């Protein structure tokens, strides 16, 4: 009789163990799914080389650094008009190689063309610990160095006088790329329908193409 009474207790104890194991397996599966979702979301913001891409709001995403260009800029006062630009002031062009998603493929109007050299730079904006890597573009007239030399090369350290975005002006920068001008300034309506860019600085000639005629 005692053996028969012990049997239900053993069955109950085994059932509890099985339920606990099932619960742990479900939790493990949920944690794995959450991890996969987070990884997938992270990868969706990266290109094939593993760099973070721009988002659709027009912010430039360099790692965790997000900055937005000024929407309205003044015309420069100390730059030489281009002597023989492919595109003249007033021409309609298409942006074929955009710095941010909202520029890609938009039709723009040339508002300035200048004979100068354009530079790609890496700098850390004021009040930030995150560097803005390989920013395009600043021109020779928007940088200064201790020897007042304007013939800069990759690796040179300069001080930015450009004010294309908050926290840029006055910061130290390293030149990471050099591109011969002309440098173009453009007006354009962003692809996402947000506020118009006026006198956006800068784009290069090979980042533009003729606009389709309607």
C-alpha positions in Angstrom: 0.0 0.0 0.0 2.8 2.4 0.8 4.3 1.8 -2.6 1.0 2.7 -4.4 0.7 5.9 -2.4 4.2 7.0 -3.4 3.5 6.7 -7.2 1.3 9.8 -7.5 3.9 11.9 -5.7 6.6 10.8 -8.1 4.4 11.5 -11.1 3.6 15.0 -9.8 7.3 15.8 -9.1 8.3 14.6 -12.7 5.6 16.9 -14.1 6.9 19.9 -12.3 10.4 19.3 -13.6 9.1 19.0 -17.2 7.1 22.2 -17.0 10.2 24.0 -15.6 12.3 22.8 -18.5 9.8 23.8 -21.1 9.6 27.3 -19.5 13.4 27.7 -19.6 13.4 26.6 -23.3 10.8 29.2 -24.2 12.7 31.9 -22.4 15.9 30.9 -24.2 14.1 31.0 -27.6 12.6 34.5 -26.8 16.0 35.8 -25.9 17.5 34.4 -29.1 14.7 36.0 -31.2 15.2 39.4 -29.4 18.9 39.2 -30.1 18.4 38.4 -33.7 15.9 41.2 -34.2 18.3 43.7 -32.6 21.2 42.5 -34.8 19.0 42.7 -37.9 17.9 46.3 -37.0 21.6 47.3 -36.5 22.6 45.8 -39.8 19.8 47.6 -41.6 21.5 50.9 -40.8 24.9 49.7 -42.2 26.2 49.4 -45.7 28.2 46.5 -47.1 31.5 47.8 -45.6 30.0 47.9 -42.1 29.7 51.7 -42.0 26.6 53.4 -40.7 24.5 55.1 -43.4 22.5 58.3 -43.5 18.9 58.2 -42.3 16.0 59.6 -44.3 15.8 62.8 -42.2 18.9 64.2 -43.8 21.2 63.6 -40.8 24.6 62.3 -41.5 25.3 59.2 -39.4 29.0 58.6 -38.8 29.0 55.9 -36.2 26.7 57.2 -33.5 27.3 60.8 -34.6 24.4 62.5 -36.3 24.6 66.1 -37.7 22.5 68.1 -40.1 23.7 70.7 -42.6 22.4 74.2 -42.3 19.4 74.6 -44.6 20.2 78.3 -45.5 23.7 79.5 -46.1 25.2 82.8 -47.3 27.1 83.3 -50.5 30.9 83.4 -50.0 32.5 86.8 -50.3 36.2 85.8 -50.7 36.1 83.2 -53.5 37.1 83.3 -57.1 34.3 82.5 -59.6 35.0 79.5 -61.8 36.5 80.5 -65.1 35.2 77.5 -67.1 32.7 75.5 -65.1 30.8 72.7 -66.7 27.6 74.1 -65.1 26.8 77.8 -64.8 24.8 79.7 -62.2 21.1 79.1 -63.0 21.7 75.7 -64.6 19.4 72.8 -63.5 21.4 69.7 -62.6 20.7 66.3 -61.0 22.5 65.2 -57.9 24.0 61.8 -58.9 26.3 61.1 -55.9 24.6 62.4 -52.8 26.2 62.9 -49.3 22.8 62.2 -47.7 19.8 60.2 -48.8 17.5 63.2 -49.2 19.8 64.6 -51.9 20.0 61.5 -54.1 18.5 62.1 -57.5 17.0 65.5 -56.8 17.0 68.3 -59.3 19.0 71.3 -58.1 19.9 74.8 -59.3 23.4 76.0 -59.4 23.8 79.1 -57.3 27.6 79.4 -57.4 30.7 77.8 -59.0 34.2 78.6 -57.7 37.7 77.8 -58.7 39.2 76.2 -55.5 40.2 72.9 -54.0 37.7 70.8 -52.0 38.8 68.7 -49.0 37.3 65.8 -47.1 38.0 66.1 -43.4 37.6 64.3 -40.1 36.8 66.4 -37.0 35.0 66.2 -33.7 32.2 68.8 -33.3 32.2 71.1 -30.3 30.6 69.6 -27.2 30.8 66.1 -28.7 33.1 63.1 -28.1 32.1 61.4 -31.4 34.2 62.2 -34.5 32.6 63.2 -37.8 34.6 61.1 -40.2 35.4 61.9 -43.8 33.0 64.8 -44.0 32.4 66.2 -47.6 33.2 69.0 -48.3 35.1 72.1 -47.1 37.1 74.3 -49.4 40.6 75.8 -49.0 39.1 79.2 -48.0 37.3 77.6 -45.1 40.4 76.2 -43.4 43.5 77.7 -41.7 46.8 76.3 -40.5 49.7 77.6 -38.5 51.8 78.3 -41.6 48.9 79.9 -43.5 49.5 77.4 -46.3 46.5 76.7 -48.6 48.1 73.8 -50.5 47.0 71.1 -48.1 47.6 67.4 -48.4 46.0 64.3 -46.8 47.1 64.0 -43.2 47.5 67.7 -42.7 46.0 69.2 -39.5 43.9 72.3 -40.0 41.4 74.5 -38.2 38.0 74.8 -39.7 36.5 78.2 -40.3 33.5 76.7 -42.2 30.1 76.8 -40.4 28.1 74.3 -42.4 26.6 72.7 -39.3 26.5 73.3 -35.5 29.8 72.7 -33.7 32.0 72.7 -36.8 33.5 76.2 -36.8 36.8 76.5 -35.0 37.4 72.8 -34.6 40.7 71.0 -35.5 40.4 68.6 -38.4 42.5 66.1 -40.3 42.4 66.2 -44.1 41.4 62.7 -45.4 40.8 63.5 -49.1 41.6 66.1 -51.7 39.5 67.0 -54.8 40.2 69.7 -57.4 37.4 72.1 -58.1 35.3 73.7 -59.2 33.2 73.7 -56.1 29.4 74.1 -56.7 26.8 75.7 -54.4 23.2 74.5 -55.0 19.6 75.1 -54.1 17.4 72.0 -53.9 14.1 70.6 -52.6 14.9 67.4 -50.5 13.4 64.2 -51.7 11.5 63.8 -48.4 9.6 67.0 -48.9 11.3 68.8 -45.9 12.6 72.4 -45.8 14.4 73.6 -48.9 18.2 73.9 -48.9 19.5 77.3 -50.1 23.2 77.8 -51.1 24.1 74.3 -49.9 27.9 73.9 -49.7 29.5 72.0 -51.4 29.2 69.5 -54.3 31.8 68.5 -56.9 31.4 68.4 -60.6 31.4 64.6 -60.7 28.6 64.5 -58.2 26.3 66.2 -60.7 24.7 65.4 -64.0 22.5 67.3 -66.4 18.9 67.4 -65.3 16.3 65.6 -67.5 14.5 68.1 -69.7 10.7 68.0 -69.3 
